[in-house]
């Protein structure tokens, strides 16, 4: 039995330089206007939080969930941009815990500071 037919049909996958696929993925998500978090898990999280802190069951309209999710994603994006700026200021590329802590301090998020 010869295995030459198997090797001739195999196609090699293209290898990218380190970080190229990450940049392509970033550009892809920057072009889209769709939400990044899935709707149902986000809805379950909102219900969990409201039930925990209010003790009552709320009914949420789809528009209110959409607006909450959009505001949350916008907040998270801007917060991570601030964390990245803190990391760059520290002459690093990777975001570390101290960058998150500093970004929280700068933004005045005392309720999130441990």
N, C-alpha and C positions, 0 to 999 in steps of 0.2 A: 504494500500500500504506500502510495506516495502522498506526501502532505504538501506538494507544491501548489495544488489548487487552493488550499486553505490560505496559504501565505499570500498568494497573488490577489485574493479577493479582499484582504484586510486593508482598510483605509486608515491612515494615520490621522489622529486628531491634531488640529493646529494648536501649537503651544504659544501662549502669550507671555510677554514679559511680566514680571511681578508688578501687580497694581493696575495693569491695563484693564482687566475684566472689572475690577472695582470701579474704575473711572467710567467705563461703559455703562455699568449699572447705575451709577450716580446720575449720569446724563439722561438715561432712560427715565428714571424717576423724576428728574427735574422737568422733563417735557410733559409728563402726564399731569392731569388735574384730578385724577381719581384718588380716593382715600386709600391709605396704605394698610390700616388695620381692618380686619374683617368686621362686618356689621354685627353679627350675632354675638360673638364673644365680647365685643364692646358693650352691647346692650345688656348682656348678663352682668358685666362688671358694674355698669351704672346702677342696675337694679340691686346688686349686692351692696354697693356703697350707700345708696339711699335707704335701703331697709335697715342697714346697720346703724346709721346715724339718726334716722327719724323714727324708726319703729313702726312705720306705716307703709302700706303698699301703695305705690304711685303708679298711675298709668301714664305712659310716655307716648307721645305721637311720633311718627316717623320723622317729621321735620325737626322736632326738638332733638331727637337722637342724632340726626345728621348734623345739625348745627353744633351740638356739644362735641361730636367727634371731630368736626372740622376745627373747632377752637382748640381742642386738646392736641391735635396733630400740629397745629400752628405753634402752640405754646412749646411743645416738645422739640420741634425743629429749631425754634429760636433759642431755646435753652441749650441744645446740643451745639449750636453755632457758638454760643458764649463759652461753653466748655472747651470747644476746639480752639478758640482764641486764647483761652487761659493756657492750654497745652502748648500752643505756638509761642506764647510769651515765655514759657518755661523751657524753650528750645527743645521741645519734644514733638513727636508726631502722634503718639498714642494718648488718648484721654485716660487720665488716672483719677482715683478717688479724690485727690487733693484738688484737681481741676473742677470736679463737680461741686465740691464743698465751696471753693472760691466763687464759682459762678452763682451758687445759691446765696452766698453772703453779699455779692455785688447786687444781685437782683432784689435783695431784701426779703427772701423767702425764709423767715424765721421759723415758720411752722414746719418746714422740711429739713431744717438743720438738726443733725443728731447731736 
